[in-house]
Amino acid sequence: MSANVYSIESLLIGKAYHSRTLQGEIIDAEKNNDVWYQDCETYRVQVRPYHSFKDTYRYLAVKVSD
């Protein structure tokens, strides 16, 4: 039996991003160790706003333990 193995980066890409100041699609993600949140991994994501090609970057914290 085989399993599909995914990375967090690949699961983030293509997802919608919503905040108070930005709505768009995540087009790239990479793990980042410069910003730290407790019990989380931090990712720098490239977001393409809807109806625009001017990409911007945000940090996401992904909880990896309980």
MDTraj code that builds the backbone (N, CA, C; nanometers):
import mdtraj as md
import numpy as np

residues = "MET SER ALA ASN VAL TYR SER ILE GLU SER LEU LEU ILE GLY LYS ALA TYR HIS SER ARG THR LEU GLN GLY GLU ILE ILE ASP ALA GLU LYS ASN ASN ASP VAL TRP TYR GLN ASP CYS GLU THR TYR ARG VAL GLN VAL ARG PRO TYR HIS SER PHE LYS ASP THR TYR ARG TYR LEU ALA VAL LYS VAL SER ASP".split()
xyz = np.array([
    [0.0844, -0.1167, 0.0000],
    [0.0000, 0.0000, 0.0000],
    [0.0893, 0.1235, 0.0000],
    [0.0550, 0.2210, -0.0791],
    [0.1329, 0.3448, -0.0830],
    [0.0446, 0.4619, -0.0402],
    [0.1103, 0.5662, 0.0027],
    [0.0378, 0.6850, 0.0483],
    [0.0888, 0.8067, -0.0277],
    [0.0012, 0.9008, -0.0483],
    [0.0420, 1.0286, -0.1046],
    [0.1027, 1.1112, 0.0082],
    [0.2210, 1.1640, -0.0151],
    [0.2899, 1.2435, 0.0858],
    [0.2932, 1.3881, 0.0380],
    [0.2462, 1.4787, 0.1218],
    [0.2407, 1.6204, 0.0874],
    [0.3244, 1.7008, 0.1854],
    [0.3809, 1.8088, 0.1381],
    [0.4482, 1.9029, 0.2271],
    [0.3488, 2.0141, 0.2614],
    [0.3749, 2.0847, 0.3699],
    [0.2878, 2.1964, 0.4058],
    [0.2896, 2.3007, 0.2959],
    [0.4072, 2.3247, 0.2374],
    [0.4171, 2.4219, 0.1289],
    [0.3225, 2.3876, 0.0147],
    [0.3216, 2.2612, -0.0269],
    [0.2370, 2.2231, -0.1399],
    [0.0888, 2.2322, -0.1042],
    [0.0547, 2.2141, 0.0226],
    [-0.0847, 2.2266, 0.0631],
    [-0.1301, 2.3723, 0.0702],
    [-0.0378, 2.4643, 0.0967],
    [-0.0735, 2.6062, 0.1028],
    [-0.0938, 2.6672, -0.0358],
    [-0.0136, 2.6245, -0.1319],
    [-0.0192, 2.6828, -0.2660],
    [-0.1547, 2.6541, -0.3296],
    [-0.2157, 2.7600, -0.3824],
    [-0.3463, 2.7482, -0.4456],
    [-0.4626, 2.7783, -0.3534],
    [-0.4354, 2.7953, -0.2251],
    [-0.5412, 2.8253, -0.1286],
    [-0.5711, 2.9747, -0.1265],
    [-0.6919, 3.0077, -0.0857],
    [-0.7325, 3.1476, -0.0722],
    [-0.6709, 3.2060, 0.0544],
    [-0.6319, 3.3315, 0.0472],
    [-0.5786, 3.4050, 0.1612],
    [-0.6723, 3.5220, 0.1884],
    [-0.7131, 3.5375, 0.3128],
    [-0.8019, 3.6479, 0.3507],
    [-0.7521, 3.7126, 0.4785],
    [-0.7400, 3.8452, 0.4775],
    [-0.7112, 3.9223, 0.5980],
    [-0.7897, 4.0530, 0.5854],
    [-0.7760, 4.1393, 0.6853],
    [-0.8473, 4.2675, 0.6772],
    [-0.8018, 4.3515, 0.5586],
    [-0.6754, 4.3366, 0.5203],
    [-0.6194, 4.4246, 0.4172],
    [-0.5933, 4.3570, 0.2832],
    [-0.6100, 4.2256, 0.2759],
    [-0.5727, 4.1551, 0.1536],
    [-0.6585, 4.0315, 0.1325],
    [-0.7011, 4.0122, 0.0100],
    [-0.7691, 3.8903, -0.0310],
    [-0.7073, 3.8464, -0.1619],
    [-0.6668, 3.7201, -0.1692],
    [-0.6041, 3.6710, -0.2900],
    [-0.5750, 3.5234, -0.2806],
    [-0.4865, 3.4776, -0.3685],
    [-0.4494, 3.3366, -0.3751],
    [-0.3025, 3.3207, -0.3427],
    [-0.2705, 3.2199, -0.2626],
    [-0.1314, 3.1899, -0.2298],
    [-0.0690, 3.1211, -0.3508],
    [0.0382, 3.1810, -0.4046],
    [0.1015, 3.1232, -0.5236],
    [0.2386, 3.0633, -0.4940],
    [0.2925, 3.0902, -0.3746],
    [0.4199, 3.0299, -0.3365],
    [0.4299, 3.0319, -0.1843],
    [0.5026, 2.9355, -0.1291],
    [0.5216, 2.9276, 0.0160],
    [0.6580, 2.8672, 0.0448],
    [0.7237, 2.9215, 0.1458],
    [0.8515, 2.8639, 0.1887],
    [0.8627, 2.8775, 0.3400],
    [0.9212, 2.7760, 0.4011],
    [0.9387, 2.7771, 0.5460],
    [1.0338, 2.8889, 0.5841],
    [1.0034, 2.9548, 0.6967],
    [1.0818, 3.0691, 0.7398],
    [1.1112, 3.0560, 0.8881],
    [1.2358, 3.0744, 0.9266],
    [1.2736, 3.0643, 1.0673],
    [1.2995, 3.1994, 1.1314],
    [1.2787, 3.3086, 1.0575],
    [1.3043, 3.4423, 1.1113],
    [1.1925, 3.4895, 1.2042],
    [1.0713, 3.4398, 1.1817],
    [0.9560, 3.4770, 1.2636],
    [0.9120, 3.3525, 1.3388],
    [0.8869, 3.3660, 1.4698],
    [0.8575, 3.2496, 1.5514],
    [0.7245, 3.2674, 1.6233],
    [0.6423, 3.1635, 1.6193],
    [0.5194, 3.1560, 1.6975],
    [0.5239, 3.0248, 1.7747],
    [0.4775, 3.0253, 1.8991],
    [0.4846, 2.9069, 1.9842],
    [0.4041, 2.7911, 1.9259],
    [0.4646, 2.6721, 1.9218],
    [0.4038, 2.5482, 1.8724],
    [0.3612, 2.5565, 1.7259],
    [0.4253, 2.6425, 1.6483],
    [0.3890, 2.6602, 1.5075],
    [0.5138, 2.6626, 1.4199],
    [0.4943, 2.6299, 1.2942],
    [0.5953, 2.6542, 1.1918],
    [0.5506, 2.7780, 1.1149],
    [0.6456, 2.8614, 1.0780],
    [0.6132, 2.9847, 1.0088],
    [0.6504, 2.9734, 0.8620],
    [0.5627, 3.0221, 0.7763],
    [0.5840, 3.0189, 0.6320],
    [0.5662, 3.1582, 0.5752],
    [0.6551, 3.1943, 0.4855],
    [0.6430, 3.3198, 0.4105],
    [0.5703, 3.2838, 0.2821],
    [0.4538, 3.3436, 0.2619],
    [0.3735, 3.3105, 0.1457],
    [0.3646, 3.4298, 0.0515],
    [0.3640, 3.3996, -0.0761],
    [0.3460, 3.5010, -0.1796],
    [0.1993, 3.4990, -0.2187],
    [0.1334, 3.6138, -0.2053],
    [-0.0096, 3.6229, -0.2308],
    [-0.0336, 3.7112, -0.3527],
    [-0.1127, 3.6609, -0.4462],
    [-0.1545, 3.7398, -0.5617],
    [-0.2973, 3.7865, -0.5371],
    [-0.3161, 3.9188, -0.5179],
    [-0.4511, 3.9703, -0.4923],
    [-0.5432, 3.9398, -0.6104],
    [-0.6704, 3.9181, -0.5779],
    [-0.7686, 3.8987, -0.6846],
    [-0.7742, 4.0259, -0.7685],
    [-0.7850, 4.0114, -0.8984],
    [-0.7964, 4.1220, -0.9938],
    [-0.6707, 4.2083, -0.9995],
    [-0.5537, 4.1498, -0.9714],
    [-0.4278, 4.2234, -0.9777],
    [-0.3134, 4.1251, -0.9975],
    [-0.2030, 4.1753, -1.0520],
    [-0.0837, 4.0926, -1.0670],
    [0.0291, 4.1419, -0.9772],
    [0.0004, 4.2371, -0.8893],
    [0.1019, 4.2903, -0.7986],
    [0.1053, 4.2041, -0.6728],
    [0.1973, 4.1085, -0.6697],
    [0.2069, 4.0144, -0.5588],
    [0.2600, 4.0828, -0.4334],
    [0.2243, 4.0267, -0.3204],
    [0.2736, 4.0742, -0.1917],
    [0.3043, 3.9527, -0.1045],
    [0.3724, 3.9742, 0.0054],
    [0.4148, 3.8643, 0.0916],
    [0.3545, 3.8794, 0.2306],
    [0.3231, 3.7672, 0.2907],
    [0.2713, 3.7626, 0.4265],
    [0.3339, 3.6433, 0.4978],
    [0.3270, 3.6443, 0.6307],
    [0.3722, 3.5315, 0.7117],
    [0.2502, 3.4583, 0.7652],
    [0.2566, 3.3248, 0.7591],
    [0.1516, 3.2400, 0.8139],
    [0.2129, 3.1490, 0.9200],
    [0.1402, 3.1307, 1.0280],
    [0.1820, 3.0352, 1.1306],
    [0.0936, 2.9122, 1.1178],
    [0.1560, 2.7957, 1.1083],
    [0.0843, 2.6685, 1.0951],
    [0.1113, 2.5863, 1.2204],
    [0.0045, 2.5547, 1.2934],
    [0.0202, 2.4780, 1.4171],
    [0.0552, 2.3350, 1.3826],
    [0.1620, 2.2835, 1.4429],
    [0.2091, 2.1484, 1.4107],
    [0.2045, 2.0546, 1.5295],
    [0.1658, 2.1043, 1.6479],
    [0.1542, 2.0165, 1.7636],
    [0.0399, 2.0653, 1.8516],
    [-0.0076, 1.9769, 1.9372],
    [-0.1186, 2.0125, 2.0262],
    [-0.0710, 2.0619, 2.1594],
])
top = md.Topology()
chain = top.add_chain()
for i, resn in enumerate(residues, 1):
    res = top.add_residue(resn, chain, resSeq=i)
    for name in ("N", "CA", "C"):
        top.add_atom(name, md.element.get_by_symbol(name[0]), res)
traj = md.Trajectory(xyz[None], top)
